[in-house]
Amino acid sequence: MSAPAPITANVPPRKSVGKRGMMLRILMAVIVICAIGWLLWYFLVGRWYESTDDAYVGGNVVQITPMVPGTVVSIGADDGDLVREGQSLVQLDSADTAAALAQAEAALARTVRQVRGLYNGVDSSQALVSSRRVELDRARADYARRQGLAGTGAISAEELAHARDQLAAAEEALNVSSQKLQSDKALVDNAGVATQPDVQAAAAVLRQAYINNARVRIVAPVSGYVARRSVQLGQRVQPGVALMAVVPLEQVWVDANFKETQLTKMRLGQPVTMHADLYGSGVDYRGTITSLGIGTGSAFALLPAQNATGNWIKIVQRLPVRIALDPDEVRKNPLRIGLSMSVDVDLHGQGGESLPSKPVEKAVLATDVYAHQLQDADALVNRIIQENLGASAHAASARSTHAASRAIATR
């Protein structure tokens, strides 16, 4: 009977154990090196940058609305068309406003002629007062003479009473004439024809009629591209109704929504690098921070969040940060409103402010396309006044202007 064979343990070779340990040590070394590299990158570079892809192109959308009611008879631009400042966009029917303008012109001319009559009335009243004063002096002299004769019995008492009545009538006539002269002077005293209240009121009506007639031609207040045209030919429009919009694409900006924890080191004026999904990473946009959000999006929402509830979950809020773009870069690679952007903010510059410390000193946006309407209306008013002035009114107006100037100089 033979002895059983000895049982041997399945021990792995020593060479395999050493190779595995070496691989683990290399892996740990790689992890440590990566961790050290990440820490170095974060402290030297990463902590000075904040980025987000929750950013979109914003811009001014200038609504085109009528200022007077009317019927659309012409449309000068369609969606996507380029328009210049002052270019006609919509034309309304001008029949009603033109008739009102003609009526206002006639009313001003009639008022100027009536005021001319007031100046002539002053001269007539002055002449009448002088005549009444002469009559009063004659009546007073007659009464004094008859009163002396009555003492000697040369005339009767009835004749003396008659002379006394004539004197009283002359005094009353002079008083009435003097009051009328003062009343006429009050209407034109210290005022030329152009500054007389009735003329001023008629001129104001004419200005309004002229402006209403000019506003039937609706013009572009800024240069840009037409969007959202809704007006149709023959449509009856009312003031304030949006007809179309004009978007000046050279004035776009970027609104980047950062988490509230990312705004700690953000300051106004910090440089920003951006990329648009439209062009990809091959096109860089440079900009600067011009505004840090005053409130979160939920604070200004139509239905603000109600956090005073039992089931409350904290959500990190986002604040909009406005970034101004370089106009040359935008001109080279145009953007559209609403496009997605990725944004990287350089936080190295910490010398700026988080909120502006000075108020705005000039208008953010302005247009002067409507200024000439009032100037043209004033020119029309002056022309009508001059055409309806007579020589006497010219002289009276000049005298009143000179007197007013002297009074101001005396003060």
C-alpha positions in Angstrom: 0.0 0.0 0.0 1.5 3.3 -1.2 1.6 6.6 0.9 -0.7 9.6 -0.3 0.8 12.4 -2.2 1.5 15.6 -0.2 -1.0 18.5 -0.6 0.7 21.8 -1.8 -0.9 25.3 -1.5 -1.6 27.4 -4.6 0.8 30.3 -3.9 1.0 33.0 -6.7 4.4 33.7 -8.0 6.3 36.4 -6.1 7.0 38.2 -9.5 3.2 38.8 -10.0 2.8 40.4 -6.5 5.6 42.8 -7.2 4.3 43.8 -10.6 0.8 44.6 -9.1 2.3 46.7 -6.3 4.4 48.6 -8.8 1.3 49.4 -10.8 -0.6 50.6 -7.7 2.3 52.8 -6.7 2.4 54.3 -10.2 -1.3 54.9 -10.1 -1.1 56.6 -6.8 1.8 58.7 -8.0 -0.3 59.8 -11.1 -3.2 60.7 -8.8 -1.0 62.7 -6.5 0.7 64.5 -9.4 -2.8 65.3 -11.0 -4.0 66.5 -7.6 -0.9 68.7 -7.2 -1.3 70.0 -10.7 -4.9 70.8 -10.2 -4.2 72.6 -7.0 -1.4 74.6 -8.6 -3.7 75.4 -11.6 -6.5 76.4 -9.2 -4.4 78.7 -7.0 -2.5 80.2 -9.9 -5.1 80.3 -12.6 -8.4 78.7 -12.0 -9.6 80.8 -9.0 -9.1 83.9 -11.0 -11.7 82.9 -13.6 -15.4 82.3 -13.5 -17.3 80.9 -16.5 -20.9 80.0 -17.5 -22.7 79.0 -20.6 -26.0 80.4 -19.3 -25.5 83.6 -21.3 -27.4 85.2 -24.2 -27.1 88.1 -26.5 -29.3 91.1 -25.6 -30.1 94.3 -27.4 -32.5 97.2 -27.8 -35.8 96.4 -29.5 -37.2 99.8 -30.5 -40.9 99.5 -30.9 -42.5 101.5 -33.8 -45.8 102.9 -32.7 -48.1 105.6 -34.2 -48.7 108.8 -32.2 -51.9 109.7 -34.1 -54.7 107.5 -35.3 -55.0 106.8 -39.0 -55.4 104.3 -41.8 -52.2 102.7 -43.2 -51.7 103.6 -46.9 -48.0 102.6 -47.3 -45.5 100.3 -45.6 -41.8 101.2 -46.3 -39.9 98.2 -44.8 -40.4 94.5 -44.1 -38.8 92.0 -41.7 -35.0 91.8 -42.0 -34.7 95.1 -44.0 -32.0 97.6 -43.0 -33.4 101.1 -42.3 -31.7 104.3 -41.5 -32.6 106.8 -38.8 -35.4 109.1 -40.1 -36.4 106.7 -42.9 -40.1 106.4 -43.5 -41.5 103.1 -42.2 -45.3 103.5 -42.3 -47.5 106.2 -44.0 -51.0 107.0 -42.7 -53.8 108.8 -44.5 -53.3 112.5 -44.0 -56.7 113.8 -45.2 -58.0 114.6 -41.7 -54.8 116.1 -40.3 -54.3 118.2 -43.4 -57.8 119.7 -43.0 -57.2 120.4 -39.3 -53.9 122.1 -40.2 -55.6 124.3 -42.8 -58.2 125.3 -40.3 -55.6 126.1 -37.6 -53.7 128.3 -40.1 -56.8 130.3 -40.9 -57.6 130.7 -37.2 -54.2 132.1 -36.5 -54.4 134.5 -39.3 -57.8 135.7 -38.2 -56.6 136.1 -34.6 -53.6 138.2 -35.7 -55.9 140.5 -37.7 -58.2 140.8 -34.6 -55.3 141.7 -32.4 -54.3 144.3 -35.0 -57.7 145.8 -34.5 -57.0 146.0 -30.7 -53.9 148.1 -31.4 -55.9 150.4 -33.7 -58.6 150.5 -31.0 -56.1 151.9 -28.5 -55.3 154.8 -30.9 -59.0 155.5 -31.4 -59.6 155.4 -27.7 -56.7 157.8 -27.1 -58.1 160.2 -29.6 -61.6 159.9 -28.1 -60.2 160.7 -24.6 -58.5 163.8 -26.0 -61.7 164.9 -27.6 -63.7 164.3 -24.4 -61.1 166.3 -22.4 -61.5 169.2 -24.7 -65.3 169.1 -24.4 -64.9 168.9 -20.6 -62.7 172.0 -20.5 -65.2 173.9 -22.7 -68.1 172.8 -20.5 -66.2 173.8 -17.4 -65.4 177.2 -18.8 -69.0 177.8 -19.9 -70.3 176.8 -16.5 -67.8 179.1 -14.7 -68.8 182.0 -17.0 -72.5 181.5 -16.5 -72.1 181.1 -12.8 -70.5 184.6 -12.7 -73.3 186.1 -14.8 -76.0 184.4 -12.7 -74.8 186.4 -9.7 -75.5 189.7 -11.5 -78.9 188.4 -12.8 -77.7 188.5 -16.5 -78.9 184.9 -17.1 -81.6 182.8 -15.6 -81.2 180.0 -13.1 -82.5 177.5 -15.7 -79.7 178.4 -18.1 -77.1 177.9 -15.2 -78.6 174.5 -14.4 -78.4 173.5 -18.0 -74.7 174.5 -18.1 -74.1 172.5 -14.9 -75.7 169.4 -16.5 -73.5 169.7 -19.6 -70.5 169.9 -17.3 -71.6 166.7 -15.5 -72.2 164.9 -18.9 -68.8 165.9 -20.2 -67.1 164.6 -17.0 -69.0 161.3 -17.3 -68.1 161.0 -21.0 -64.5 161.5 -20.2 -64.6 158.9 -17.4 -66.2 156.3 -19.8 -63.7 157.0 -22.5 -60.7 156.8 -20.0 -62.0 153.4 -18.8 -62.3 152.1 -22.3 -58.8 153.3 -23.1 -57.4 151.5 -20.0 -59.3 148.3 -21.0 -57.9 148.5 -24.6 -54.4 149.1 -23.2 -54.7 146.1 -20.9 -55.2 143.8 -23.9 -52.1 144.9 -25.7 -49.9 146.7 -23.1 -46.3 145.4 -22.9 -46.9 142.8 -25.6 -46.3 142.5 -29.3 -48.7 140.8 -31.6 -46.8 137.6 -31.5 -46.8 137.5 -27.7 -50.5 138.5 -27.3 -52.4 135.8 -25.4 -55.0 135.2 -28.1 -52.3 134.9 -30.7 -50.3 132.6 -28.5 -53.3 130.3 -28.0 -54.0 130.2 -31.8 -50.3 129.5 -32.4 -50.4 126.6 -30.0 -53.3 125.1 -31.8 -51.5 125.5 -35.1 -48.3 123.8 -33.7 -50.3 120.8 -32.5 -52.1 120.5 -35.9 -48.8 120.7 -37.8 -47.2 118.1 -35.6 -50.2 115.8 -36.0 -50.0 116.2 -39.7 -46.3 115.4 -39.7 -46.7 112.4 -37.5 -48.8 110.5 -40.1 -45.4 109.7 -41.6 -43.9 107.2 -39.1 -40.1 107.2 -39.2 -37.4 105.0 -37.8 -36.0 106.6 -34.6 -32.7 104.7 -35.0 -30.8 102.8 -37.6 -31.2 99.0 -37.5 -33.0 96.0 -38.9 -36.7 95.6 -39.0 -38.3 92.7 -37.0 -41.7 91.5 -36.0 -43.7 93.5 -38.6 -47.4 93.1 -37.8 -48.9 96.2 -39.5 -50.9 95.5 -42.7 -52.0 97.8 -45.5 -55.4 99.4 -44.9 -55.3 98.7 -41.2 -56.8 101.3 -38.8 -54.2 101.9 -36.1 -54.4 103.8 -32.8 -51.6 105.5 -30.8 -49.4 103.1 -28.9 -50.1 100.0 -31.0 -46.9 98.2 -32.0 -46.5 98.1 -35.7 -43.0 96.7 -36.0 -39.6 96.8 -34.2 -36.2 98.1 -35.2 -33.2 96.4 -33.7 -29.8 98.2 -33.9 -27.5 95.1 -34.0 -24.4 97.2 -33.5 -25.6 98.0 -29.9 -26.0 94.4 -28.6 -24.6 93.2 -25.3 -24.4 89.9 -23.4 -26.5 89.0 -20.3 -24.6 86.2 -18.5 -26.4 84.5 -15.6 -23.9 83.6 -12.9 -24.5 81.7 -9.7 -24.6 83.9 -6.6 -21.4 82.1 -5.3 -19.6 83.2 -8.5 -20.1 86.9 -8.0 -17.9 87.3 -4.9 -14.8 88.6 -6.8 -16.6 90.1 -9.8 -16.1 93.9 -10.3 -17.2 96.4 -12.9 -14.7 96.8 -15.7 -13.2 93.3 -15.5 -12.3 91.8 -18.9 -14.4 89.0 -20.4 -13.8 86.5 -23.1 -16.8 85.1 -25.0 -17.7 82.6 -27.7 -20.9 82.3 -29.6 -22.5 79.0 -30.5 -23.2 80.5 -33.9 -19.5 80.8 -34.8 -17.9 78.2 -32.4 -14.7 78.5 -30.5 -12.9 79.9 -33.5 -14.2 83.4 -33.0 -13.4 85.3 -29.8 -15.3 88.2 -28.5 -13.8 90.6 -25.9 -15.8 92.7 -23.5 -16.0 94.2 -20.1 -18.5 93.9 -17.2 -20.8 97.0 -17.1 -23.4 95.9 -14.6 -23.7 93.3 -11.9 -27.3 92.2 -11.3 -29.4 94.2 -8.9 -31.7 91.2 -8.2 -32.1 87.6 -9.1 -34.4 86.4 -11.9 -36.9 84.9 -9.4 -37.1 88.3 -7.5 -38.4 90.0 -10.7 -40.4 87.2 -12.0 -44.1 87.6 -12.7 -44.9 85.1 -9.9 -42.1 85.4 -7.3 -41.2 82.3 -5.5 -42.8 81.8 -2.1 -40.1 80.4 0.1 -42.0 80.8 3.4 -43.5 77.3 3.1 -43.0 74.0 4.9 -41.5 72.1 2.0 -38.6 74.4 1.3 -35.5 73.4 -0.7 -32.6 75.8 -1.1 -31.7 76.5 -4.7 -28.6 78.5 -5.7 -29.9 81.7 -7.4 -28.4 83.3 -10.5 -27.9 87.0 -11.1 -27.6 88.6 -14.6 -24.3 90.2 -15.4 -24.3 92.6 -18.3 -21.2 92.6 -20.6 -20.4 95.2 -23.2 -19.0 93.9 -26.5 -16.3 95.4 -28.7 -18.2 97.2 -31.5 -15.4 96.3 -34.0 -15.7 92.6 -33.3 -19.5 92.7 -33.5 -19.3 94.5 -36.8 -16.9 91.9 -38.1 -19.0 88.9 -36.8 -22.6 90.1 -36.4 -24.7 88.7 -33.6 -28.4 88.3 -33.2 -30.5 88.9 -30.2 -31.1 85.7 -28.1 -28.0 83.8 -29.3 -26.3 81.5 -26.8 -22.9 82.5 -25.5 -20.2 81.0 -23.3 -18.5 83.5 -21.0 -15.2 83.5 -19.1 -14.5 86.4 -16.7 -11.0 87.4 -15.7 -11.1 88.2 -11.9 -7.5 89.5 -11.6 -8.6 93.1 -11.5 -10.0 93.7 -8.1 -9.8 97.5 -8.1 -13.3 98.1 -9.6 -16.6 98.5 -7.8 -19.4 96.1 -7.5 -22.0 98.8 -7.9 -21.8 102.2 -9.6 -21.0 105.1 -7.3 -21.9 107.9 -9.7 -25.2 108.6 -11.5 -25.6 108.5 -15.2 -24.7 111.9 -16.7 -26.0 111.5 -20.3 -28.8 109.7 -22.0 -28.2 106.0 -22.7 -30.2 106.3 -25.9 -31.4 109.4 -27.7 -32.8 110.4 -31.1 -33.5 113.8 -32.7 -35.7 112.7 -35.6 -38.7 114.4 -34.1 -37.0 117.7 -33.2 -37.4 119.3 -36.6 -41.2 118.9 -36.5 -41.5 121.5 -33.7 -39.0 123.8 -35.4 -40.9 123.6 -38.7 -44.1 124.3 -36.8 -42.6 127.4 -35.2 -41.4 128.6 -38.6 -44.9 128.3 -40.0 -46.4 130.2 -37.1 -43.9 133.0 -37.5 -44.6 133.2 -41.2 -48.4 133.5 -40.8 -48.0 136.1 -38.1 -45.7 138.2 -40.3 -47.9 137.9 -43.3 -50.9 139.2 -41.4 -49.2 142.1 -39.6 -49.8 145.7 -40.7 -47.4 148.6 -40.5 -49.0 149.9 -37.4 -49.0 146.6 -35.7 -45.3 146.2 -36.7 -44.6 149.5 -35.0 -46.6 148.8 -31.9 -44.9 145.4 -31.6 -41.5 147.0 -31.9 -42.4 149.6 -29.3 -43.7 147.0 -26.9 -40.5 144.9 -27.4 -38.3 147.9 -26.8 -40.2 148.9 -23.7 -40.0 145.4 -22.3 -36.2 145.4 -23.0 -35.8 148.7 -21.2 -37.8 147.4 -18.2 -35.6 144.3 -18.0 -32.4 146.5 -18.3 -33.7 148.8 -15.5 -34.2 145.8 -13.2 
